[in-house]
Amino acid sequence: MKHSAKFAWLAAGVILGALFVWLQSKPVQAYNDRFNDFIMCTGPVSVTPQAQTDGVWLLDYRTGKLLGTRDRPQYR
């Protein structure tokens, strides 16, 4: 395959990928806060409207540890 054909496929993939991201993007509602050497951030984890899941992340600067958890809704 010639280089121009490879470049055309690459360009088409980049354009289609950018278009898909632009059409699917919506604003993220998250919150973050810091204290001494820690940063905590919360926000949505799942993207399905049927099972909305929130996550909590804690970053420790000194040790370089990133801890995370999620909160799933209770189904009864």
Biopython code that builds the backbone (N, CA, C, O; Angstrom):
import numpy as np
from Bio.PDB.StructureBuilder import StructureBuilder

atoms = [
    (1, "MET", "N", (0.839, -1.168, 0.000)),
    (1, "MET", "CA", (0.000, 0.000, 0.000)),
    (1, "MET", "C", (0.891, 1.241, 0.000)),
    (1, "MET", "O", (1.927, 1.260, 0.665)),
    (2, "LYS", "N", (0.510, 2.239, -0.714)),
    (2, "LYS", "CA", (1.295, 3.461, -0.780)),
    (2, "LYS", "C", (1.099, 4.290, 0.485)),
    (2, "LYS", "O", (0.123, 4.127, 1.218)),
    (3, "HIS", "N", (2.043, 5.170, 0.714)),
    (3, "HIS", "CA", (1.989, 6.008, 1.905)),
    (3, "HIS", "C", (0.781, 6.938, 1.896)),
    (3, "HIS", "O", (0.218, 7.230, 2.951)),
    (4, "SER", "N", (0.384, 7.401, 0.728)),
    (4, "SER", "CA", (-0.760, 8.313, 0.667)),
    (4, "SER", "C", (-2.053, 7.598, 1.054)),
    (4, "SER", "O", (-2.925, 8.210, 1.670)),
    (5, "ALA", "N", (-2.199, 6.326, 0.710)),
    (5, "ALA", "CA", (-3.390, 5.572, 1.094)),
    (5, "ALA", "C", (-3.410, 5.339, 2.603)),
    (5, "ALA", "O", (-4.467, 5.436, 3.227)),
    (6, "LYS", "N", (-2.254, 5.034, 3.197)),
    (6, "LYS", "CA", (-2.183, 4.858, 4.649)),
    (6, "LYS", "C", (-2.534, 6.160, 5.366)),
    (6, "LYS", "O", (-3.247, 6.156, 6.370)),
    (7, "PHE", "N", (-2.029, 7.263, 4.839)),
    (7, "PHE", "CA", (-2.329, 8.568, 5.442)),
    (7, "PHE", "C", (-3.814, 8.896, 5.324)),
    (7, "PHE", "O", (-4.393, 9.470, 6.246)),
    (8, "ALA", "N", (-4.431, 8.541, 4.207)),
    (8, "ALA", "CA", (-5.860, 8.804, 4.033)),
    (8, "ALA", "C", (-6.683, 8.021, 5.049)),
    (8, "ALA", "O", (-7.628, 8.568, 5.617)),
    (9, "TRP", "N", (-6.346, 6.747, 5.294)),
    (9, "TRP", "CA", (-7.059, 5.955, 6.301)),
    (9, "TRP", "C", (-6.845, 6.522, 7.701)),
    (9, "TRP", "O", (-7.779, 6.566, 8.502)),
    (10, "LEU", "N", (-5.623, 6.955, 7.998)),
    (10, "LEU", "CA", (-5.333, 7.552, 9.300)),
    (10, "LEU", "C", (-6.138, 8.836, 9.494)),
    (10, "LEU", "O", (-6.721, 9.049, 10.558)),
    (11, "ALA", "N", (-6.172, 9.686, 8.479)),
    (11, "ALA", "CA", (-6.924, 10.939, 8.566)),
    (11, "ALA", "C", (-8.412, 10.674, 8.731)),
    (11, "ALA", "O", (-9.082, 11.349, 9.512)),
    (12, "ALA", "N", (-8.934, 9.693, 7.998)),
    (12, "ALA", "CA", (-10.360, 9.357, 8.122)),
    (12, "ALA", "C", (-10.675, 8.855, 9.532)),
    (12, "ALA", "O", (-11.720, 9.199, 10.084)),
    (13, "GLY", "N", (-9.790, 8.049, 10.122)),
    (13, "GLY", "CA", (-10.001, 7.556, 11.486)),
    (13, "GLY", "C", (-9.967, 8.663, 12.516)),
    (13, "GLY", "O", (-10.770, 8.674, 13.449)),
    (14, "VAL", "N", (-9.046, 9.593, 12.354)),
    (14, "VAL", "CA", (-8.953, 10.713, 13.284)),
    (14, "VAL", "C", (-10.193, 11.590, 13.186)),
    (14, "VAL", "O", (-10.734, 12.007, 14.210)),
    (15, "ILE", "N", (-10.644, 11.871, 11.990)),
    (15, "ILE", "CA", (-11.834, 12.709, 11.801)),
    (15, "ILE", "C", (-13.073, 12.026, 12.362)),
    (15, "ILE", "O", (-13.864, 12.664, 13.056)),
    (16, "LEU", "N", (-13.255, 10.742, 12.075)),
    (16, "LEU", "CA", (-14.417, 10.019, 12.603)),
    (16, "LEU", "C", (-14.364, 9.917, 14.131)),
    (16, "LEU", "O", (-15.396, 10.043, 14.790)),
    (17, "GLY", "N", (-13.189, 9.694, 14.694)),
    (17, "GLY", "CA", (-13.045, 9.633, 16.145)),
    (17, "GLY", "C", (-13.374, 10.963, 16.807)),
    (17, "GLY", "O", (-14.069, 11.000, 17.822)),
    (18, "ALA", "N", (-12.879, 12.052, 16.237)),
    (18, "ALA", "CA", (-13.171, 13.378, 16.780)),
    (18, "ALA", "C", (-14.656, 13.704, 16.673)),
    (18, "ALA", "O", (-15.223, 14.302, 17.587)),
    (19, "LEU", "N", (-15.282, 13.324, 15.583)),
    (19, "LEU", "CA", (-16.717, 13.560, 15.408)),
    (19, "LEU", "C", (-17.522, 12.764, 16.432)),
    (19, "LEU", "O", (-18.480, 13.286, 17.002)),
    (20, "PHE", "N", (-17.149, 11.517, 16.670)),
    (20, "PHE", "CA", (-17.843, 10.682, 17.644)),
    (20, "PHE", "C", (-17.729, 11.274, 19.050)),
    (20, "PHE", "O", (-18.720, 11.331, 19.778)),
    (21, "VAL", "N", (-16.529, 11.715, 19.436)),
    (21, "VAL", "CA", (-16.335, 12.302, 20.757)),
    (21, "VAL", "C", (-17.132, 13.586, 20.891)),
    (21, "VAL", "O", (-17.729, 13.835, 21.939)),
    (22, "TRP", "N", (-17.153, 14.403, 19.852)),
    (22, "TRP", "CA", (-17.885, 15.671, 19.896)),
    (22, "TRP", "C", (-19.382, 15.429, 20.037)),
    (22, "TRP", "O", (-20.053, 16.169, 20.757)),
    (23, "LEU", "N", (-19.926, 14.412, 19.369)),
    (23, "LEU", "CA", (-21.357, 14.132, 19.449)),
    (23, "LEU", "C", (-21.746, 13.491, 20.774)),
    (23, "LEU", "O", (-22.863, 13.703, 21.246)),
    (24, "GLN", "N", (-20.860, 12.716, 21.387)),
    (24, "GLN", "CA", (-21.178, 11.995, 22.613)),
    (24, "GLN", "C", (-20.821, 12.753, 23.881)),
    (24, "GLN", "O", (-21.199, 12.317, 24.968)),
    (25, "SER", "N", (-20.120, 13.851, 23.789)),
    (25, "SER", "CA", (-19.648, 14.536, 24.990)),
    (25, "SER", "C", (-20.776, 15.297, 25.670)),
    (25, "SER", "O", (-21.648, 15.870, 25.018)),
    (26, "LYS", "N", (-20.734, 15.287, 27.002)),
    (26, "LYS", "CA", (-21.638, 16.079, 27.809)),
    (26, "LYS", "C", (-20.860, 16.575, 29.019)),
    (26, "LYS", "O", (-19.838, 15.984, 29.367)),
    (27, "PRO", "N", (-21.307, 17.636, 29.667)),
    (27, "PRO", "CA", (-20.534, 18.194, 30.774)),
    (27, "PRO", "C", (-20.462, 17.239, 31.959)),
    (27, "PRO", "O", (-21.433, 16.555, 32.283)),
    (28, "VAL", "N", (-19.317, 17.206, 32.589)),
    (28, "VAL", "CA", (-19.099, 16.364, 33.766)),
    (28, "VAL", "C", (-19.331, 17.209, 35.006)),
    (28, "VAL", "O", (-18.837, 18.333, 35.104)),
    (29, "GLN", "N", (-20.079, 16.669, 35.942)),
    (29, "GLN", "CA", (-20.317, 17.366, 37.190)),
    (29, "GLN", "C", (-19.530, 16.649, 38.276)),
    (29, "GLN", "O", (-19.936, 15.594, 38.763)),
    (30, "ALA", "N", (-18.412, 17.230, 38.643)),
    (30, "ALA", "CA", (-17.530, 16.625, 39.632)),
    (30, "ALA", "C", (-17.084, 17.703, 40.611)),
    (30, "ALA", "O", (-17.281, 18.895, 40.374)),
    (31, "TYR", "N", (-16.483, 17.270, 41.706)),
    (31, "TYR", "CA", (-15.998, 18.179, 42.731)),
    (31, "TYR", "C", (-14.644, 17.696, 43.207)),
    (31, "TYR", "O", (-14.409, 16.490, 43.283)),
    (32, "ASN", "N", (-13.755, 18.614, 43.525)),
    (32, "ASN", "CA", (-12.466, 18.220, 44.092)),
    (32, "ASN", "C", (-12.082, 19.178, 45.206)),
    (32, "ASN", "O", (-12.551, 20.315, 45.263)),
    (33, "ASP", "N", (-11.216, 18.693, 46.093)),
    (33, "ASP", "CA", (-10.751, 19.487, 47.219)),
    (33, "ASP", "C", (-9.370, 18.985, 47.618)),
    (33, "ASP", "O", (-9.031, 17.832, 47.351)),
    (34, "ARG", "N", (-8.574, 19.832, 48.250)),
    (34, "ARG", "CA", (-7.240, 19.418, 48.674)),
    (34, "ARG", "C", (-7.023, 19.810, 50.122)),
    (34, "ARG", "O", (-7.581, 20.794, 50.609)),
    (35, "PHE", "N", (-6.188, 19.007, 50.811)),
    (35, "PHE", "CA", (-5.803, 19.259, 52.191)),
    (35, "PHE", "C", (-4.389, 18.725, 52.368)),
    (35, "PHE", "O", (-4.141, 17.538, 52.155)),
    (36, "ASN", "N", (-3.478, 19.579, 52.749)),
    (36, "ASN", "CA", (-2.055, 19.224, 52.900)),
    (36, "ASN", "C", (-1.550, 18.507, 51.654)),
    (36, "ASN", "O", (-1.427, 19.124, 50.596)),
    (37, "ASP", "N", (-1.255, 17.216, 51.764)),
    (37, "ASP", "CA", (-0.700, 16.450, 50.640)),
    (37, "ASP", "C", (-1.732, 15.533, 49.987)),
    (37, "ASP", "O", (-1.353, 14.577, 49.311)),
    (38, "PHE", "N", (-3.000, 15.793, 50.167)),
    (38, "PHE", "CA", (-4.052, 14.927, 49.645)),
    (38, "PHE", "C", (-4.979, 15.710, 48.724)),
    (38, "PHE", "O", (-5.232, 16.896, 48.938)),
    (39, "ILE", "N", (-5.478, 15.034, 47.704)),
    (39, "ILE", "CA", (-6.524, 15.583, 46.842)),
    (39, "ILE", "C", (-7.638, 14.554, 46.772)),
    (39, "ILE", "O", (-7.382, 13.374, 46.531)),
    (40, "MET", "N", (-8.870, 14.992, 46.981)),
    (40, "MET", "CA", (-10.022, 14.109, 46.866)),
    (40, "MET", "C", (-10.904, 14.626, 45.746)),
    (40, "MET", "O", (-11.134, 15.831, 45.638)),
    (41, "CYS", "N", (-11.396, 13.728, 44.917)),
    (41, "CYS", "CA", (-12.236, 14.098, 43.783)),
    (41, "CYS", "C", (-13.414, 13.137, 43.718)),
    (41, "CYS", "O", (-13.260, 11.936, 43.935)),
    (42, "THR", "N", (-14.582, 13.672, 43.418)),
    (42, "THR", "CA", (-15.772, 12.843, 43.246)),
    (42, "THR", "C", (-16.359, 13.126, 41.877)),
    (42, "THR", "O", (-16.137, 14.189, 41.296)),
    (43, "GLY", "N", (-17.115, 12.156, 41.368)),
    (43, "GLY", "CA", (-17.768, 12.356, 40.085)),
    (43, "GLY", "C", (-18.366, 11.074, 39.559)),
    (43, "GLY", "O", (-18.151, 10.004, 40.128)),
    (44, "PRO", "N", (-19.118, 11.172, 38.474)),
    (44, "PRO", "CA", (-19.758, 9.981, 37.905)),
    (44, "PRO", "C", (-18.734, 9.020, 37.322)),
    (44, "PRO", "O", (-17.738, 9.438, 36.731)),
    (45, "VAL", "N", (-18.989, 7.726, 37.494)),
    (45, "VAL", "CA", (-18.101, 6.691, 36.990)),
    (45, "VAL", "C", (-18.711, 5.983, 35.791)),
    (45, "VAL", "O", (-18.020, 5.733, 34.803)),
    (46, "SER", "N", (-19.985, 5.659, 35.864)),
    (46, "SER", "CA", (-20.622, 4.924, 34.774)),
    (46, "SER", "C", (-21.250, 5.893, 33.787)),
    (46, "SER", "O", (-21.525, 7.047, 34.115)),
    (47, "VAL", "N", (-21.471, 5.409, 32.583)),
    (47, "VAL", "CA", (-22.053, 6.254, 31.551)),
    (47, "VAL", "C", (-23.449, 5.795, 31.154)),
    (47, "VAL", "O", (-24.067, 6.395, 30.274)),
    (48, "THR", "N", (-23.953, 4.745, 31.786)),
    (48, "THR", "CA", (-25.297, 4.272, 31.464)),
    (48, "THR", "C", (-26.308, 4.959, 32.370)),
    (48, "THR", "O", (-26.120, 4.971, 33.587)),
    (49, "PRO", "N", (-27.356, 5.522, 31.828)),
    (49, "PRO", "CA", (-28.346, 6.215, 32.654)),
    (49, "PRO", "C", (-29.118, 5.278, 33.585)),
    (49, "PRO", "O", (-29.646, 5.722, 34.604)),
    (50, "GLN", "N", (-29.191, 3.998, 33.249)),
    (50, "GLN", "CA", (-29.949, 3.065, 34.076)),
    (50, "GLN", "C", (-29.241, 2.779, 35.394)),
    (50, "GLN", "O", (-29.913, 2.555, 36.401)),
    (51, "ALA", "N", (-27.929, 2.779, 35.427)),
    (51, "ALA", "CA", (-27.162, 2.486, 36.640)),
    (51, "ALA", "C", (-26.166, 3.605, 36.886)),
    (51, "ALA", "O", (-24.987, 3.485, 36.551)),
    (52, "GLN", "N", (-26.640, 4.684, 37.469)),
    (52, "GLN", "CA", (-25.768, 5.820, 37.726)),
    (52, "GLN", "C", (-24.869, 5.497, 38.918)),
    (52, "GLN", "O", (-25.357, 5.159, 39.996)),
    (53, "THR", "N", (-23.564, 5.601, 38.719)),
    (53, "THR", "CA", (-22.587, 5.252, 39.739)),
    (53, "THR", "C", (-21.658, 6.433, 39.963)),
    (53, "THR", "O", (-21.156, 7.027, 39.009)),
    (54, "ASP", "N", (-21.431, 6.771, 41.220)),
    (54, "ASP", "CA", (-20.498, 7.833, 41.572)),
    (54, "ASP", "C", (-19.224, 7.225, 42.124)),
    (54, "ASP", "O", (-19.245, 6.156, 42.735)),
    (55, "GLY", "N", (-18.123, 7.910, 41.907)),
    (55, "GLY", "CA", (-16.834, 7.428, 42.394)),
    (55, "GLY", "C", (-16.138, 8.472, 43.244)),
    (55, "GLY", "O", (-16.387, 9.669, 43.103)),
    (56, "VAL", "N", (-15.255, 8.009, 44.136)),
    (56, "VAL", "CA", (-14.459, 8.875, 44.993)),
    (56, "VAL", "C", (-13.003, 8.452, 44.842)),
    (56, "VAL", "O", (-12.681, 7.272, 44.983)),
    (57, "TRP", "N", (-12.122, 9.409, 44.555)),
    (57, "TRP", "CA", (-10.700, 9.133, 44.401)),
    (57, "TRP", "C", (-9.931, 9.977, 45.404)),
    (57, "TRP", "O", (-10.278, 11.132, 45.651)),
    (58, "LEU", "N", (-8.877, 9.390, 45.984)),
    (58, "LEU", "CA", (-8.009, 10.089, 46.918)),
    (58, "LEU", "C", (-6.568, 9.913, 46.451)),
    (58, "LEU", "O", (-6.078, 8.788, 46.353)),
    (59, "LEU", "N", (-5.896, 11.012, 46.166)),
    (59, "LEU", "CA", (-4.499, 10.993, 45.722)),
    (59, "LEU", "C", (-3.615, 11.475, 46.859)),
    (59, "LEU", "O", (-3.809, 12.571, 47.386)),
    (60, "ASP", "N", (-2.639, 10.648, 47.237)),
    (60, "ASP", "CA", (-1.656, 10.996, 48.266)),
    (60, "ASP", "C", (-0.367, 11.404, 47.558)),
    (60, "ASP", "O", (0.257, 10.584, 46.885)),
    (61, "TYR", "N", (0.031, 12.661, 47.705)),
    (61, "TYR", "CA", (1.232, 13.170, 47.034)),
    (61, "TYR", "C", (2.500, 12.479, 47.503)),
    (61, "TYR", "O", (3.344, 12.119, 46.682)),
    (62, "ARG", "N", (2.649, 12.286, 48.807)),
    (62, "ARG", "CA", (3.908, 11.759, 49.347)),
    (62, "ARG", "C", (4.191, 10.337, 48.906)),
    (62, "ARG", "O", (5.305, 10.028, 48.484)),
    (63, "THR", "N", (3.198, 9.470, 48.998)),
    (63, "THR", "CA", (3.428, 8.065, 48.657)),
    (63, "THR", "C", (3.145, 7.773, 47.197)),
    (63, "THR", "O", (3.571, 6.739, 46.682)),
    (64, "GLY", "N", (2.431, 8.664, 46.518)),
    (64, "GLY", "CA", (2.091, 8.436, 45.123)),
    (64, "GLY", "C", (0.969, 7.429, 44.941)),
    (64, "GLY", "O", (0.826, 6.845, 43.866)),
    (65, "LYS", "N", (0.172, 7.220, 45.981)),
    (65, "LYS", "CA", (-0.932, 6.254, 45.907)),
    (65, "LYS", "C", (-2.206, 6.943, 45.452)),
    (65, "LYS", "O", (-2.530, 8.047, 45.888)),
    (66, "LEU", "N", (-2.917, 6.264, 44.568)),
    (66, "LEU", "CA", (-4.233, 6.721, 44.130)),
    (66, "LEU", "C", (-5.241, 5.679, 44.569)),
    (66, "LEU", "O", (-5.231, 4.548, 44.082)),
    (67, "LEU", "N", (-6.107, 6.057, 45.486)),
    (67, "LEU", "CA", (-7.113, 5.150, 46.011)),
    (67, "LEU", "C", (-8.467, 5.545, 45.441)),
    (67, "LEU", "O", (-8.756, 6.730, 45.278)),
    (68, "GLY", "N", (-9.286, 4.565, 45.144)),
    (68, "GLY", "CA", (-10.597, 4.851, 44.583)),
    (68, "GLY", "C", (-11.647, 3.888, 45.072)),
    (68, "GLY", "O", (-11.344, 2.749, 45.427)),
    (69, "THR", "N", (-12.880, 4.344, 45.093)),
    (69, "THR", "CA", (-14.007, 3.504, 45.453)),
    (69, "THR", "C", (-15.213, 3.998, 44.673)),
    (69, "THR", "O", (-15.181, 5.070, 44.069)),
    (70, "ARG", "N", (-16.260, 3.217, 44.692)),
    (70, "ARG", "CA", (-17.467, 3.623, 43.986)),
    (70, "ARG", "C", (-18.669, 3.325, 44.863)),
    (70, "ARG", "O", (-18.610, 2.475, 45.752)),
    (71, "ASP", "N", (-19.741, 4.023, 44.609)),
    (71, "ASP", "CA", (-20.978, 3.852, 45.357)),
    (71, "ASP", "C", (-22.042, 3.414, 44.367)),
    (71, "ASP", "O", (-22.410, 4.167, 43.466)),
    (72, "ARG", "N", (-22.534, 2.195, 44.537)),
    (72, "ARG", "CA", (-23.575, 1.697, 43.654)),
    (72, "ARG", "C", (-24.927, 1.853, 44.308)),
    (72, "ARG", "O", (-25.052, 1.664, 45.518)),
    (73, "PRO", "N", (-25.945, 2.193, 43.536)),
    (73, "PRO", "CA", (-27.291, 2.315, 44.126)),
    (73, "PRO", "C", (-27.805, 0.938, 44.570)),
    (73, "PRO", "O", (-27.507, -0.089, 43.960)),
    (74, "GLN", "N", (-28.568, 0.958, 45.628)),
    (74, "GLN", "CA", (-29.126, -0.288, 46.163)),
    (74, "GLN", "C", (-30.408, -0.638, 45.413)),
    (74, "GLN", "O", (-31.336, 0.168, 45.346)),
    (75, "TYR", "N", (-30.453, -1.833, 44.854)),
    (75, "TYR", "CA", (-31.642, -2.306, 44.164)),
    (75, "TYR", "C", (-32.406, -3.238, 45.074)),
    (75, "TYR", "O", (-31.812, -4.116, 45.700)),
    (76, "ARG", "N", (-33.696, -3.066, 45.159)),
    (76, "ARG", "CA", (-34.527, -3.940, 45.996)),
    (76, "ARG", "C", (-35.649, -4.498, 45.188)),
    (76, "ARG", "O", (-36.465, -5.259, 45.707)),
]
sb = StructureBuilder()
sb.init_structure("model")
sb.init_model(0)
sb.init_chain("A")
sb.init_seg("    ")
for serial, (resi, resn, name, xyz) in enumerate(atoms, 1):
    if name == "N":
        sb.init_residue(resn, " ", resi, " ")
    sb.init_atom(name, np.array(xyz, "f"), 0.0, 1.0, " ", f" {name:<3s}", serial, name[0])
structure = sb.get_structure()
